[in-house]
Amino acid sequence: WELQGSEDLPPPPPEELRVWISRLCALSMEAPFIISQTWSVQMSWENWHAELRNRGNEFDKRSSQPHIVFILVDDQGFRDVGYHGSEIKTPTLDRLAAQGVKLENYYVQPLCSPSRSQLMTGRYQIHTGLQHSIIRATQPNCLPLENVTLPQKLKQAGYSTHMVGKWHLGFYKRGCLPTQRGFDSFFGSLLGSGDYYSHYKCEGPGICGYDLYEGEEAAWEQDRGLYSTVMFTRKAINILANHNPRRQPLFLYLAYQAVHSPLQVPARYLERYKGIPNLHRRKYAAMVSCLDEAIHNLTLALKRYGYYDNTVIVYSSDNGGQPLAGGSNWPLRGSKATYWEGGIRAVGFVHSPLLVRKGTKCRSLVHITDWFPTLVTLGEGTLDEDLNLDGYDVWEAISEGRPSPRQDILHNIDPIYIKAKNGSWKAGYGLWNTAIQAALRVGHWKLLTGVPGYSDWVPPQTFSNQRLTNRYHNERVRWDRGKSVWLFNITADPYERVDLSQRYPHIVKKMLMRLAHYNRTAVPVRYPAKDLRSNPQYNGGVWGPWFKDEREEQEEDERYNHLFTNHLGKRRWKKKSKSRKLKRKVEE
């Protein structure tokens, strides 16, 4: 390179120039632009030196607000991570967890949409109307718009907010989309699952569509048939590369599709698990390994682009594993879609240089609703009283090992799911109808009523090769037949093998009263019927918003009427001009 120095100044020493350039490149992706811009106008060394100093000082200013990277994975079982004794190799997750804080008493919801709704709002399902099942693609339903979301609060605090991956919080109208709920950008899928390569999803015969979005439009041009774990990771790294970490704090929500069914994975990862005889487990293990590698690449990018030293990484599964689809929650009882520990006790950890006590385990109660107040407070945002949060700020419990402010968890009350044939008010001591599916944790105690879901303990490799099309809640209640109330001391019996409901009826009564108290604060369930307009064949082959509210319909009607009036006006004008011409011809 040749610098045109001023007449009074000698050219810069090469070593000094090299130091400045390497410093700039390390600090900011803007450096190449600054350098090329400076040479293009042939600045003097004096001006160039001053410019570099100004830029360097600017980059050295570090915000007290940390960058936040929240990684949510799908259907990863409690045992499906190396540090929980799995045969699946997860070196990256093991290292990040070992250097951070492992959350060993951490709870989520048993299904996708409920967990995501509680992460985004910090509120229990009974307070958002999403108590029952998941938000289905064909339903005119989404996370209620009156709820303030985590990205909205972080955006108010000055964050740049980005989402990559699976939404699954509804999309029937545009106001439900991620970019309308606080995210500056969105790249990913709107549904709960789909093909990892083609990004198509069928909800029934003749109800199939494409599900890959960028912003609020289908991302046809972005689709290269890439495996979604790889594609989402590349997109996340691209966001890191194009954001200046010194100027503005970043919130990146990376919600992987992995390791949800369908069981698809690049062949090279399968080679590592030839010794696993069960095909579902083998594919699932390969998918977890691919995910682990993706997070390794993401961590490298955080370091490469200058984020890492001021970043908080949260890792969480959204619910327990599904044994029929390769997952394992052993030695916990139950599976995904159940309120046994296997469905709701999740893999989770926090990794950050900002942690006070690293390399520790947090055994305090932590729930997925707690991330809302914890991360907003960490990001120097404000928590208004009218948010009516159910979550707690648990940062000191995680970072410093202090007691958690959380003493109980309402796992859920689902008034629609009442399949317990022997459930009754009598069985609930006149305090609670035990036919209703509900689960509550208070201190060491856990109470379940109704039918909690599939209740077996399933060691890895022992589950059958049943078809994966079995619907949720296809329970096989064996020795529990006829029961509708269970009580466990989870601290002493984390595997839920000893039911204590008959031994401690006074504890049962107290907890049933607590359930009844919670239920009085519940809002009506939102679970609308299927809307035929949701079919992608009416929307260009894409899953996307189909519902128009009254204002949008009125605007569309006005546009139509305006066009129709104009069209009629033109036709009338043509008829009049034609009649005038005929009249003139007759007169001539």
ABEGO torsion letter per residue (X at the ends): XBBBBBAABBBBBAAAAAAAAAAAAAABAAAAAAAAAAAAAGBBAAAAAAAAAAAAAAAABBBABBBBBBBBBBGBBAAABAAAGBABBBAAAAAAAAABBBBABBBBBABAAAAAAAAAAGBBAAAAGAABEBBBAABBBBBBAABBBAAAAAAAAGBBBBBBEBAGAEAABAAABAAAAGBABBBEBABABEBAAAGBBBAEBGBBBBBBBBEABBBAAABAGBBAAAAAAAAAAAAAAABBAAABBBBBBBBBAOABOBBBBBAAAAAAAAABABAAAAAAAAAAAAAAAAAAAAAAAAAAAGAAAABBBBBBBABBBBAAAGBBAOABBEBBGBABAAAABBBBBBBBAABABBGBBBABBBBAAAAAAAAAAAAGBBBBAAAGBABBBAAAAAAAGBBBABABBBAEBBAABBABAABBAAAAGGABBAABBBBBBBEABBBBBEBAEBABBBBBGABBABBAABBBGBBBBBAABGBABBBBBAAABAAGABBAAAABAAAAAAAAAAAAAAAAABBBBBBBBBBAAABAAAAGGBBBBABBBAAAAAAAAAAAAAAAAAAAAAAAAAAAAAAAAAAAAAAX
